[in-house]
Amino acid sequence: MSQATLARIFREDSGRVLATLIAQLRDFDLAEEALQDAITEALRVWPKTGVPDNGAAWLLTVARRRAIDRIRRSSVRNSELTQATLLQLAEDSDQSEADFTIPDERLRLIFTCCHPALSPEAQVALTLRTLCGLTAREIARALLTTETTMNQRLTRAKAKIRDAGIAYKVPEQTDIIVRLESVLSVIYLIYNESYSAYEGESLTRTDLANEAIRLAKILRHLLPLPEVSGLLALITLHNARREARYDCVGDMITLEDQDRNLWDANAIADGKKLLLHTLAARRPGPYQIQAAISALHSESPSWEKTDWLQITGLYTALESLTPSPVVSLNKAVAMANSGSLPQALEIVQTLAVDLSNYQPFYAARADLLTRSGQLANAREDYRRAIDLSKNAAEKAFLHGKLDDLG
């Protein structure tokens, strides 16, 4: 059994198992330690015995036993957990693998991590770490910060939940509204990480995409507001194009060159239907606008026939609602594609400081510089984009663009 196979299994199962452990232990660090113990044991046992029919149940059972051992060895933790809790854990650790279920524990975990007592940055970071098992480095990349800062942020967030006694539950309706923006941000960042995997050989991580879509569906069922539906429509439309983003050997294919016959027509239809129903409420928000942009791409028969003027207008509307340098960058690219290359380059140049460590900025500017004939500057930007990328497929694509310049 290869290490890649084991890594995939752990990626798929660890989120559910960790959410359950946190629900039972009310201790993020202890839950993570116990799960890591279980994974270490699996790495020792599974290559010899094979993967169990229910790998998640196996991990949960072993993790509970390791948590009990850790609690009994720790005087601090033992004083915080009653003997009744230890007894319950012991009973649960012997649960039959056939009885293994985790009803919506991950949704509880999101709302716990998005408690208003935590900063917005901490809410997003903690959920990505505990719910999806992203490393501090991956989260730092998604949030445009450093790995050291992210580790500090995660440590403080877990301590805050423990010290403040924040309840592990899905809150009442009024409290849900307060936390909704952070919850939506978390789900969207989970999907973004799946759509452009930070490290490794692959461009995508289907497990994270499926997790984001599942969570968005649960949230929409719980709270059918326009922006919740807008987010679900957005990631559904994005995900419909997943199979066309790379070729048979794993090389990256840009939207311009993708075989649109590979797009999932049923998913596109579902996303557009949901979007149209949502827009009928006439309460537009950032996710609905982004979904509308994605819908325009999805319904266009080719890159050349894309309605770039309308997309530019939608980015202008998005910029007014949620101004950010990344939105401005995307707007500039749409402007260039609609025929306003000089104006687009002017906008992009103003973003250089804010996006100085953002890889897509250099890749986008290099493309615009190439189209304007500034090849020397374009080469510099492609080299910088390559340096900032940790993904093998992405690096190969950027090297190809650089080689094309001679």
Secondary structure, DSSP 8 states (H G I E B T S, - for coil): --HHHHHHHHHHHHHHHHHHHHHHH--HHHHHHHHHHHHHHHHHHHHHH---TTHHHHHHHHHHHHHHHHHHH-HHHHHHS-HHHHHHHHHHHT--GGG----SHHHHHHHHHT-TTS-HHHHHHHHHHHHH---HHHHHHHTTS-HHHHHHHHHHHHHHHHHHT---S---HHHHHHHHHHHHHHHHHHHHHHHT-SSBS-S--HHHHHHHHHHHHHHHHH---HHHHHHHHHHHHHHTTGGGSB-TT--B--GGG--GGGS-HHHHHHHHHHHHHHHTT----HHHHHHHHHHHHHH-SSSTTS-HHHHHHHHHHHHHHS--HHHHHHHHHHHHHTT-HHHHHHHHHTTTTTTTT-HHHHHHHHHHHHHTT-HHHHHHHHHHHHHH--BHHHHHHHHHHHHHT-
